[in-house]
């Protein structure tokens, strides 16, 4: 985990699309999870931004998160089988 919340620095091209209100709507949940130790990937940050900008619906947002979680769970299960 980085010493400070650096996602806007790492992915400036993603955050540049947002106005101030959208920026706050995206950053608040990201900071909350970061404080709990989660480090978001570029893909995950892009998904939050796409959702905020209305490019993906609430349902699609949740579907993508659940699909990734399931794929990770399956990969971990396969590793444990070895």
C-alpha positions in Angstrom: 0.0 0.0 0.0 1.3 3.5 -0.9 2.1 5.9 1.9 -0.6 8.3 0.7 -3.6 8.0 -1.5 -2.0 8.3 -5.0 -4.6 6.9 -7.4 -5.2 10.4 -9.1 -1.4 10.7 -9.5 -1.0 7.2 -10.9 -4.0 7.5 -13.3 -4.3 11.2 -14.1 -5.9 10.5 -17.6 -8.8 8.8 -15.9 -9.4 11.5 -13.3 -9.1 14.3 -15.9 -12.5 13.3 -17.2 -14.3 14.3 -14.0 -15.6 17.6 -12.8 -15.1 18.4 -9.1 -18.4 16.8 -7.9 -17.7 13.6 -9.9 -14.2 13.5 -8.6 -15.4 13.6 -5.0 -18.0 10.9 -5.8 -15.3 8.6 -7.1 -12.5 9.4 -4.6 -14.5 9.0 -1.4 -15.2 5.3 -1.7 -11.7 4.7 -3.1 -10.1 6.4 -0.1 -12.3 4.5 2.3 -11.2 1.2 0.9 -7.6 2.4 0.6 -7.6 3.2 4.3 -8.6 -0.3 4.9 -5.6 -1.6 3.0 -7.1 -2.2 -0.5 -5.0 -1.1 -3.5 -7.1 -0.6 -6.6 -5.9 -1.5 -10.1 -6.2 0.8 -13.0 -9.1 -1.4 -14.3 -11.0 -1.0 -11.0 -10.5 2.8 -10.9 -11.7 3.0 -14.6 -14.8 1.1 -13.6 -15.6 3.5 -10.8 -15.2 6.4 -13.2 -17.2 4.8 -16.0 -20.0 4.3 -13.5 -19.8 7.9 -12.3 -19.9 9.2 -15.8 -22.9 7.0 -16.7 -21.0 4.8 -19.1 -22.1 1.7 -17.2 -25.3 1.2 -15.2 -25.5 0.2 -11.5 -26.4 -3.3 -12.5 -23.4 -3.6 -14.9 -21.1 -2.1 -12.3 -22.1 -4.7 -9.7 -22.0 -7.5 -12.3 -18.4 -6.7 -13.3 -17.3 -6.6 -9.6 -19.0 -9.9 -8.9 -17.6 -11.6 -12.0 -14.1 -10.5 -11.0 -14.6 -11.7 -7.4 -15.9 -15.1 -8.7 -12.9 -15.5 -11.1 -10.5 -14.7 -8.2 -12.2 -17.2 -5.9 -12.0 -19.9 -8.6 -8.4 -19.2 -9.2 -7.6 -19.4 -5.5 -9.5 -22.7 -5.3 -7.5 -24.1 -8.2 -4.3 -23.1 -6.5 -5.3 -24.8 -3.3 -6.0 -28.0 -5.2 -2.4 -28.2 -6.4 
